[in-house]
Amino acid sequence: MSTSPNPEEFYEKLKDQLYQTNSWPAEYLYKFIIKSDIHNIAKIEAIFNNIGAVINTTESKNGKYTSLSINVLMRNPDTVIEKYKEVINNVEGVISL
């Protein structure tokens, strides 16, 4: 029996929840945590560039990790999930919350 999460099941569940809890288009808040590395932070910022995103970064107390909160108007749950996948596929070691 496998206990590892199935990403597609997760995204389908998220999509259903987003349709049930929001009227679209809607503001969506992404939260990511990564090791503090300006290159990875820049990659995430570039993914959300030119779509009106407001990005706030906060470094951990010891400076080892950085959290990114990204607030952006999204068209529908599919576009929300596309951005999650784009970040996961392009930024190593990112944790999405």
Backbone atoms as SQL, in Angstrom:
CREATE TABLE atoms (id INTEGER PRIMARY KEY, chain TEXT, resi INTEGER, resn TEXT, atom TEXT, x REAL, y REAL, z REAL);
INSERT INTO atoms VALUES
  (1, 'A', 1, 'MET', 'N', 0.837, -1.186, 0.000),
  (2, 'A', 1, 'MET', 'CA', 0.000, 0.000, 0.000),
  (3, 'A', 1, 'MET', 'C', 0.878, 1.244, 0.000),
  (4, 'A', 2, 'SER', 'N', 0.646, 2.127, -0.928),
  (5, 'A', 2, 'SER', 'CA', 1.430, 3.354, -1.032),
  (6, 'A', 2, 'SER', 'C', 0.794, 4.449, -0.175),
  (7, 'A', 3, 'THR', 'N', 1.646, 5.150, 0.575),
  (8, 'A', 3, 'THR', 'CA', 1.142, 6.245, 1.403),
  (9, 'A', 3, 'THR', 'C', 1.542, 7.603, 0.839),
  (10, 'A', 4, 'SER', 'N', 2.266, 7.604, -0.273),
  (11, 'A', 4, 'SER', 'CA', 2.658, 8.883, -0.855),
  (12, 'A', 4, 'SER', 'C', 1.450, 9.541, -1.507),
  (13, 'A', 5, 'PRO', 'N', 1.324, 10.851, -1.360),
  (14, 'A', 5, 'PRO', 'CA', 0.162, 11.544, -1.914),
  (15, 'A', 5, 'PRO', 'C', 0.180, 11.547, -3.431),
  (16, 'A', 6, 'ASN', 'N', -0.989, 11.434, -4.009),
  (17, 'A', 6, 'ASN', 'CA', -1.135, 11.483, -5.461),
  (18, 'A', 6, 'ASN', 'C', -1.406, 12.933, -5.850),
  (19, 'A', 7, 'PRO', 'N', -0.474, 13.570, -6.563),
  (20, 'A', 7, 'PRO', 'CA', -0.654, 14.985, -6.903),
  (21, 'A', 7, 'PRO', 'C', -1.933, 15.267, -7.689),
  (22, 'A', 8, 'GLU', 'N', -2.298, 14.382, -8.613),
  (23, 'A', 8, 'GLU', 'CA', -3.494, 14.630, -9.418),
  (24, 'A', 8, 'GLU', 'C', -4.758, 14.587, -8.565),
  (25, 'A', 9, 'GLU', 'N', -4.809, 13.671, -7.591),
  (26, 'A', 9, 'GLU', 'CA', -5.954, 13.623, -6.679),
  (27, 'A', 9, 'GLU', 'C', -6.019, 14.906, -5.856),
  (28, 'A', 10, 'PHE', 'N', -4.852, 15.363, -5.394),
  (29, 'A', 10, 'PHE', 'CA', -4.792, 16.604, -4.621),
  (30, 'A', 10, 'PHE', 'C', -5.332, 17.769, -5.436),
  (31, 'A', 11, 'TYR', 'N', -4.890, 17.890, -6.688),
  (32, 'A', 11, 'TYR', 'CA', -5.320, 19.009, -7.527),
  (33, 'A', 11, 'TYR', 'C', -6.807, 18.929, -7.854),
  (34, 'A', 12, 'GLU', 'N', -7.327, 17.731, -8.065),
  (35, 'A', 12, 'GLU', 'CA', -8.760, 17.583, -8.324),
  (36, 'A', 12, 'GLU', 'C', -9.585, 18.000, -7.103),
  (37, 'A', 13, 'LYS', 'N', -9.137, 17.600, -5.923),
  (38, 'A', 13, 'LYS', 'CA', -9.831, 17.979, -4.690),
  (39, 'A', 13, 'LYS', 'C', -9.771, 19.495, -4.492),
  (40, 'A', 14, 'LEU', 'N', -8.585, 20.086, -4.739),
  (41, 'A', 14, 'LEU', 'CA', -8.432, 21.531, -4.631),
  (42, 'A', 14, 'LEU', 'C', -9.356, 22.242, -5.611),
  (43, 'A', 15, 'LYS', 'N', -9.405, 21.756, -6.829),
  (44, 'A', 15, 'LYS', 'CA', -10.256, 22.360, -7.860),
  (45, 'A', 15, 'LYS', 'C', -11.720, 22.353, -7.420),
  (46, 'A', 16, 'ASP', 'N', -12.189, 21.231, -6.904),
  (47, 'A', 16, 'ASP', 'CA', -13.565, 21.143, -6.424),
  (48, 'A', 16, 'ASP', 'C', -13.815, 22.132, -5.293),
  (49, 'A', 17, 'GLN', 'N', -12.876, 22.203, -4.343),
  (50, 'A', 17, 'GLN', 'CA', -13.025, 23.121, -3.217),
  (51, 'A', 17, 'GLN', 'C', -13.057, 24.574, -3.688),
  (52, 'A', 18, 'LEU', 'N', -12.207, 24.903, -4.631),
  (53, 'A', 18, 'LEU', 'CA', -12.171, 26.275, -5.141),
  (54, 'A', 18, 'LEU', 'C', -13.473, 26.650, -5.840),
  (55, 'A', 19, 'TYR', 'N', -14.052, 25.723, -6.615),
  (56, 'A', 19, 'TYR', 'CA', -15.326, 26.006, -7.269),
  (57, 'A', 19, 'TYR', 'C', -16.441, 26.192, -6.244),
  (58, 'A', 20, 'GLN', 'N', -16.386, 25.429, -5.155),
  (59, 'A', 20, 'GLN', 'CA', -17.441, 25.495, -4.144),
  (60, 'A', 20, 'GLN', 'C', -17.342, 26.731, -3.257),
  (61, 'A', 21, 'THR', 'N', -16.147, 27.277, -3.079),
  (62, 'A', 21, 'THR', 'CA', -15.965, 28.345, -2.094),
  (63, 'A', 21, 'THR', 'C', -15.774, 29.736, -2.694),
  (64, 'A', 22, 'ASN', 'N', -15.681, 29.853, -3.993),
  (65, 'A', 22, 'ASN', 'CA', -15.429, 31.153, -4.609),
  (66, 'A', 22, 'ASN', 'C', -16.312, 31.388, -5.825),
  (67, 'A', 23, 'SER', 'N', -16.525, 32.665, -6.130),
  (68, 'A', 23, 'SER', 'CA', -17.098, 33.076, -7.408),
  (69, 'A', 23, 'SER', 'C', -15.916, 33.543, -8.248),
  (70, 'A', 24, 'TRP', 'N', -15.851, 33.074, -9.489),
  (71, 'A', 24, 'TRP', 'CA', -14.673, 33.351, -10.321),
  (72, 'A', 24, 'TRP', 'C', -14.988, 34.384, -11.360),
  (73, 'A', 25, 'PRO', 'N', -14.037, 35.268, -11.689),
  (74, 'A', 25, 'PRO', 'CA', -12.661, 35.360, -11.180),
  (75, 'A', 25, 'PRO', 'C', -12.633, 35.784, -9.707),
  (76, 'A', 26, 'ALA', 'N', -11.535, 35.400, -9.033),
  (77, 'A', 26, 'ALA', 'CA', -11.411, 35.672, -7.605),
  (78, 'A', 26, 'ALA', 'C', -9.949, 35.899, -7.232),
  (79, 'A', 27, 'GLU', 'N', -9.759, 36.624, -6.128),
  (80, 'A', 27, 'GLU', 'CA', -8.411, 36.789, -5.573),
  (81, 'A', 27, 'GLU', 'C', -7.997, 35.455, -4.960),
  (82, 'A', 28, 'TYR', 'N', -6.743, 35.073, -5.180),
  (83, 'A', 28, 'TYR', 'CA', -6.235, 33.839, -4.606),
  (84, 'A', 28, 'TYR', 'C', -4.894, 34.137, -3.948),
  (85, 'A', 29, 'LEU', 'N', -4.674, 33.535, -2.793),
  (86, 'A', 29, 'LEU', 'CA', -3.427, 33.728, -2.061),
  (87, 'A', 29, 'LEU', 'C', -2.610, 32.448, -2.109),
  (88, 'A', 30, 'TYR', 'N', -1.473, 32.523, -2.800),
  (89, 'A', 30, 'TYR', 'CA', -0.517, 31.415, -2.827),
  (90, 'A', 30, 'TYR', 'C', 0.469, 31.617, -1.692),
  (91, 'A', 31, 'LYS', 'N', 0.900, 30.517, -1.068),
  (92, 'A', 31, 'LYS', 'CA', 1.948, 30.594, -0.054),
  (93, 'A', 31, 'LYS', 'C', 2.973, 29.504, -0.345),
  (94, 'A', 32, 'PHE', 'N', 4.236, 29.932, -0.415),
  (95, 'A', 32, 'PHE', 'CA', 5.334, 29.012, -0.670),
  (96, 'A', 32, 'PHE', 'C', 6.441, 29.245, 0.345),
  (97, 'A', 33, 'ILE', 'N', 7.169, 28.185, 0.656),
  (98, 'A', 33, 'ILE', 'CA', 8.363, 28.288, 1.495),
  (99, 'A', 33, 'ILE', 'C', 9.506, 27.624, 0.726),
  (100, 'A', 34, 'ILE', 'N', 10.641, 28.335, 0.683),
  (101, 'A', 34, 'ILE', 'CA', 11.835, 27.792, 0.030),
  (102, 'A', 34, 'ILE', 'C', 13.065, 28.169, 0.840),
  (103, 'A', 35, 'LYS', 'N', 14.157, 27.450, 0.585),
  (104, 'A', 35, 'LYS', 'CA', 15.421, 27.874, 1.178),
  (105, 'A', 35, 'LYS', 'C', 15.757, 29.248, 0.620),
  (106, 'A', 36, 'SER', 'N', 16.301, 30.093, 1.462),
  (107, 'A', 36, 'SER', 'CA', 16.624, 31.462, 1.035),
  (108, 'A', 36, 'SER', 'C', 17.713, 31.432, -0.029),
  (109, 'A', 37, 'ASP', 'N', 17.293, 31.622, -1.254),
  (110, 'A', 37, 'ASP', 'CA', 18.185, 31.626, -2.418),
  (111, 'A', 37, 'ASP', 'C', 17.587, 32.618, -3.415),
  (112, 'A', 38, 'ILE', 'N', 18.319, 33.678, -3.699),
  (113, 'A', 38, 'ILE', 'CA', 17.764, 34.734, -4.549),
  (114, 'A', 38, 'ILE', 'C', 17.352, 34.224, -5.935),
  (115, 'A', 39, 'HIS', 'N', 18.015, 33.173, -6.414),
  (116, 'A', 39, 'HIS', 'CA', 17.672, 32.637, -7.729),
  (117, 'A', 39, 'HIS', 'C', 16.298, 31.961, -7.705),
  (118, 'A', 40, 'ASN', 'N', 16.031, 31.177, -6.656),
  (119, 'A', 40, 'ASN', 'CA', 14.730, 30.515, -6.561),
  (120, 'A', 40, 'ASN', 'C', 13.613, 31.510, -6.288),
  (121, 'A', 41, 'ILE', 'N', 13.893, 32.505, -5.468),
  (122, 'A', 41, 'ILE', 'CA', 12.900, 33.550, -5.220),
  (123, 'A', 41, 'ILE', 'C', 12.582, 34.260, -6.538),
  (124, 'A', 42, 'ALA', 'N', 13.601, 34.578, -7.311),
  (125, 'A', 42, 'ALA', 'CA', 13.410, 35.248, -8.602),
  (126, 'A', 42, 'ALA', 'C', 12.609, 34.378, -9.572),
  (127, 'A', 43, 'LYS', 'N', 12.820, 33.058, -9.540),
  (128, 'A', 43, 'LYS', 'CA', 12.053, 32.158, -10.417),
  (129, 'A', 43, 'LYS', 'C', 10.564, 32.221, -10.091),
  (130, 'A', 44, 'ILE', 'N', 10.255, 32.186, -8.792),
  (131, 'A', 44, 'ILE', 'CA', 8.845, 32.248, -8.394),
  (132, 'A', 44, 'ILE', 'C', 8.249, 33.600, -8.774),
  (133, 'A', 45, 'GLU', 'N', 8.985, 34.661, -8.506),
  (134, 'A', 45, 'GLU', 'CA', 8.490, 35.993, -8.870),
  (135, 'A', 45, 'GLU', 'C', 8.256, 36.103, -10.371),
  (136, 'A', 46, 'ALA', 'N', 9.129, 35.514, -11.171),
  (137, 'A', 46, 'ALA', 'CA', 8.984, 35.573, -12.633),
  (138, 'A', 46, 'ALA', 'C', 7.731, 34.834, -13.097),
  (139, 'A', 47, 'ILE', 'N', 7.379, 33.739, -12.425),
  (140, 'A', 47, 'ILE', 'CA', 6.189, 32.978, -12.794),
  (141, 'A', 47, 'ILE', 'C', 4.931, 33.825, -12.621),
  (142, 'A', 48, 'PHE', 'N', 4.944, 34.704, -11.624),
  (143, 'A', 48, 'PHE', 'CA', 3.776, 35.540, -11.354),
  (144, 'A', 48, 'PHE', 'C', 3.918, 36.960, -11.903),
  (145, 'A', 49, 'ASN', 'N', 4.976, 37.209, -12.675),
  (146, 'A', 49, 'ASN', 'CA', 5.217, 38.524, -13.258),
  (147, 'A', 49, 'ASN', 'C', 4.167, 38.824, -14.322),
  (148, 'A', 50, 'ASN', 'N', 3.803, 40.066, -14.439),
  (149, 'A', 50, 'ASN', 'CA', 2.887, 40.562, -15.483),
  (150, 'A', 50, 'ASN', 'C', 1.455, 40.059, -15.372),
  (151, 'A', 51, 'ILE', 'N', 1.048, 39.584, -14.185),
  (152, 'A', 51, 'ILE', 'CA', -0.363, 39.228, -14.028),
  (153, 'A', 51, 'ILE', 'C', -0.984, 39.975, -12.838),
  (154, 'A', 52, 'GLY', 'N', -0.311, 41.014, -12.384),
  (155, 'A', 52, 'GLY', 'CA', -0.858, 41.853, -11.322),
  (156, 'A', 52, 'GLY', 'C', -0.712, 41.281, -9.928),
  (157, 'A', 53, 'ALA', 'N', 0.234, 40.391, -9.732),
  (158, 'A', 53, 'ALA', 'CA', 0.417, 39.759, -8.427),
  (159, 'A', 53, 'ALA', 'C', 1.088, 40.711, -7.441),
  (160, 'A', 54, 'VAL', 'N', 0.643, 40.645, -6.196),
  (161, 'A', 54, 'VAL', 'CA', 1.293, 41.351, -5.099),
  (162, 'A', 54, 'VAL', 'C', 2.071, 40.293, -4.325),
  (163, 'A', 55, 'ILE', 'N', 3.399, 40.439, -4.293),
  (164, 'A', 55, 'ILE', 'CA', 4.268, 39.427, -3.691),
  (165, 'A', 55, 'ILE', 'C', 4.935, 39.989, -2.455),
  (166, 'A', 56, 'ASN', 'N', 4.774, 39.281, -1.341),
  (167, 'A', 56, 'ASN', 'CA', 5.441, 39.639, -0.088),
  (168, 'A', 56, 'ASN', 'C', 6.365, 38.500, 0.313),
  (169, 'A', 57, 'THR', 'N', 7.595, 38.838, 0.646),
  (170, 'A', 57, 'THR', 'CA', 8.547, 37.831, 1.105),
  (171, 'A', 57, 'THR', 'C', 8.921, 38.103, 2.549),
  (172, 'A', 58, 'THR', 'N', 9.100, 37.021, 3.297),
  (173, 'A', 58, 'THR', 'CA', 9.506, 37.118, 4.691),
  (174, 'A', 58, 'THR', 'C', 10.565, 36.068, 4.950),
  (175, 'A', 59, 'GLU', 'N', 11.698, 36.510, 5.458),
  (176, 'A', 59, 'GLU', 'CA', 12.784, 35.591, 5.787),
  (177, 'A', 59, 'GLU', 'C', 12.571, 35.027, 7.187),
  (178, 'A', 60, 'SER', 'N', 12.965, 33.763, 7.384),
  (179, 'A', 60, 'SER', 'CA', 12.852, 33.167, 8.711),
  (180, 'A', 60, 'SER', 'C', 13.828, 33.858, 9.659),
  (181, 'A', 61, 'LYS', 'N', 13.643, 33.612, 10.927),
  (182, 'A', 61, 'LYS', 'CA', 14.451, 34.291, 11.943),
  (183, 'A', 61, 'LYS', 'C', 15.949, 34.058, 11.724),
  (184, 'A', 62, 'ASN', 'N', 16.316, 32.845, 11.355),
  (185, 'A', 62, 'ASN', 'CA', 17.738, 32.560, 11.140),
  (186, 'A', 62, 'ASN', 'C', 18.178, 32.799, 9.690),
  (187, 'A', 63, 'GLY', 'N', 17.239, 33.213, 8.826),
  (188, 'A', 63, 'GLY', 'CA', 17.581, 33.542, 7.447),
  (189, 'A', 63, 'GLY', 'C', 17.739, 32.359, 6.522),
  (190, 'A', 64, 'LYS', 'N', 17.446, 31.154, 7.003),
  (191, 'A', 64, 'LYS', 'CA', 17.642, 29.957, 6.188),
  (192, 'A', 64, 'LYS', 'C', 16.508, 29.753, 5.173),
  (193, 'A', 65, 'TYR', 'N', 15.309, 30.185, 5.528),
  (194, 'A', 65, 'TYR', 'CA', 14.150, 29.990, 4.659),
  (195, 'A', 65, 'TYR', 'C', 13.460, 31.316, 4.382),
  (196, 'A', 66, 'THR', 'N', 12.754, 31.344, 3.257),
  (197, 'A', 66, 'THR', 'CA', 11.969, 32.511, 2.878),
  (198, 'A', 66, 'THR', 'C', 10.564, 32.040, 2.542),
  (199, 'A', 67, 'SER', 'N', 9.568, 32.769, 3.066),
  (200, 'A', 67, 'SER', 'CA', 8.183, 32.484, 2.690),
  (201, 'A', 67, 'SER', 'C', 7.735, 33.561, 1.705),
  (202, 'A', 68, 'LEU', 'N', 6.970, 33.134, 0.740),
  (203, 'A', 68, 'LEU', 'CA', 6.413, 34.052, -0.249),
  (204, 'A', 68, 'LEU', 'C', 4.900, 33.951, -0.190),
  (205, 'A', 69, 'SER', 'N', 4.253, 35.092, -0.026),
  (206, 'A', 69, 'SER', 'CA', 2.794, 35.180, -0.099),
  (207, 'A', 69, 'SER', 'C', 2.475, 35.962, -1.363),
  (208, 'A', 70, 'ILE', 'N', 1.681, 35.350, -2.219),
  (209, 'A', 70, 'ILE', 'CA', 1.397, 35.945, -3.518),
  (210, 'A', 70, 'ILE', 'C', -0.112, 36.065, -3.681),
  (211, 'A', 71, 'ASN', 'N', -0.589, 37.288, -3.729),
  (212, 'A', 71, 'ASN', 'CA', -2.016, 37.556, -3.881),
  (213, 'A', 71, 'ASN', 'C', -2.259, 38.013, -5.316),
  (214, 'A', 72, 'VAL', 'N', -3.149, 37.319, -6.004),
  (215, 'A', 72, 'VAL', 'CA', -3.365, 37.630, -7.414),
  (216, 'A', 72, 'VAL', 'C', -4.791, 37.271, -7.820),
  (217, 'A', 73, 'LEU', 'N', -5.354, 38.035, -8.749),
  (218, 'A', 73, 'LEU', 'CA', -6.673, 37.755, -9.294),
  (219, 'A', 73, 'LEU', 'C', -6.540, 36.656, -10.341),
  (220, 'A', 74, 'MET', 'N', -7.249, 35.545, -10.118),
  (221, 'A', 74, 'MET', 'CA', -7.183, 34.408, -11.032),
  (222, 'A', 74, 'MET', 'C', -8.538, 34.213, -11.699),
  (223, 'A', 75, 'ARG', 'N', -8.520, 33.724, -12.931),
  (224, 'A', 75, 'ARG', 'CA', -9.755, 33.547, -13.721),
  (225, 'A', 75, 'ARG', 'C', -10.649, 32.436, -13.190),
  (226, 'A', 76, 'ASN', 'N', -10.008, 31.288, -12.856),
  (227, 'A', 76, 'ASN', 'CA', -10.768, 30.108, -12.434),
  (228, 'A', 76, 'ASN', 'C', -9.843, 29.125, -11.724),
  (229, 'A', 77, 'PRO', 'N', -10.386, 28.070, -11.123),
  (230, 'A', 77, 'PRO', 'CA', -9.541, 27.106, -10.420),
  (231, 'A', 77, 'PRO', 'C', -8.472, 26.449, -11.304),
  (232, 'A', 78, 'ASP', 'N', -8.756, 26.278, -12.585),
  (233, 'A', 78, 'ASP', 'CA', -7.748, 25.677, -13.476),
  (234, 'A', 78, 'ASP', 'C', -6.497, 26.547, -13.564),
  (235, 'A', 79, 'THR', 'N', -6.673, 27.877, -13.621),
  (236, 'A', 79, 'THR', 'CA', -5.505, 28.753, -13.695),
  (237, 'A', 79, 'THR', 'C', -4.746, 28.764, -12.374),
  (238, 'A', 80, 'VAL', 'N', -5.454, 28.605, -11.255),
  (239, 'A', 80, 'VAL', 'CA', -4.791, 28.500, -9.947),
  (240, 'A', 80, 'VAL', 'C', -3.877, 27.272, -9.937),
  (241, 'A', 81, 'ILE', 'N', -4.404, 26.157, -10.374),
  (242, 'A', 81, 'ILE', 'CA', -3.651, 24.898, -10.370),
  (243, 'A', 81, 'ILE', 'C', -2.496, 24.944, -11.358),
  (244, 'A', 82, 'GLU', 'N', -2.691, 25.580, -12.518),
  (245, 'A', 82, 'GLU', 'CA', -1.599, 25.715, -13.493),
  (246, 'A', 82, 'GLU', 'C', -0.397, 26.419, -12.876),
  (247, 'A', 83, 'LYS', 'N', -0.650, 27.481, -12.099),
  (248, 'A', 83, 'LYS', 'CA', 0.451, 28.214, -11.458),
  (249, 'A', 83, 'LYS', 'C', 1.145, 27.353, -10.413),
  (250, 'A', 84, 'TYR', 'N', 0.373, 26.596, -9.620),
  (251, 'A', 84, 'TYR', 'CA', 1.001, 25.684, -8.651),
  (252, 'A', 84, 'TYR', 'C', 1.939, 24.720, -9.372),
  (253, 'A', 85, 'LYS', 'N', 1.459, 24.125, -10.445),
  (254, 'A', 85, 'LYS', 'CA', 2.269, 23.153, -11.192),
  (255, 'A', 85, 'LYS', 'C', 3.501, 23.813, -11.797),
  (256, 'A', 86, 'GLU', 'N', 3.352, 25.022, -12.297),
  (257, 'A', 86, 'GLU', 'CA', 4.480, 25.739, -12.888),
  (258, 'A', 86, 'GLU', 'C', 5.570, 25.990, -11.843),
  (259, 'A', 87, 'VAL', 'N', 5.168, 26.389, -10.643),
  (260, 'A', 87, 'VAL', 'CA', 6.145, 26.621, -9.569),
  (261, 'A', 87, 'VAL', 'C', 6.815, 25.312, -9.179),
  (262, 'A', 88, 'ILE', 'N', 6.031, 24.269, -8.942),
  (263, 'A', 88, 'ILE', 'CA', 6.574, 22.978, -8.514),
  (264, 'A', 88, 'ILE', 'C', 7.541, 22.413, -9.555),
  (265, 'A', 89, 'ASN', 'N', 7.222, 22.590, -10.837),
  (266, 'A', 89, 'ASN', 'CA', 8.055, 22.035, -11.905),
  (267, 'A', 89, 'ASN', 'C', 9.306, 22.852, -12.199),
  (268, 'A', 90, 'ASN', 'N', 9.345, 24.113, -11.756),
  (269, 'A', 90, 'ASN', 'CA', 10.464, 24.979, -12.112),
  (270, 'A', 90, 'ASN', 'C', 11.341, 25.425, -10.955),
  (271, 'A', 91, 'VAL', 'N', 10.904, 25.182, -9.726),
  (272, 'A', 91, 'VAL', 'CA', 11.663, 25.629, -8.567),
  (273, 'A', 91, 'VAL', 'C', 11.938, 24.438, -7.658),
  (274, 'A', 92, 'GLU', 'N', 13.202, 24.128, -7.500),
  (275, 'A', 92, 'GLU', 'CA', 13.594, 22.972, -6.700),
  (276, 'A', 92, 'GLU', 'C', 13.416, 23.253, -5.200),
  (277, 'A', 93, 'GLY', 'N', 12.855, 22.274, -4.507),
  (278, 'A', 93, 'GLY', 'CA', 12.753, 22.353, -3.060),
  (279, 'A', 93, 'GLY', 'C', 11.669, 23.258, -2.525),
  (280, 'A', 94, 'VAL', 'N', 10.724, 23.656, -3.360),
  (281, 'A', 94, 'VAL', 'CA', 9.650, 24.544, -2.899),
  (282, 'A', 94, 'VAL', 'C', 8.585, 23.743, -2.168),
  (283, 'A', 95, 'ILE', 'N', 8.053, 24.340, -1.123),
  (284, 'A', 95, 'ILE', 'CA', 6.940, 23.751, -0.370),
  (285, 'A', 95, 'ILE', 'C', 5.753, 24.674, -0.578),
  (286, 'A', 96, 'SER', 'N', 4.643, 24.124, -1.047),
  (287, 'A', 96, 'SER', 'CA', 3.438, 24.951, -1.213),
  (288, 'A', 96, 'SER', 'C', 2.499, 24.669, -0.060),
  (289, 'A', 97, 'LEU', 'N', 1.918, 25.745, 0.454),
  (290, 'A', 97, 'LEU', 'CA', 1.005, 25.621, 1.588),
  (291, 'A', 97, 'LEU', 'C', -0.414, 25.891, 1.139);
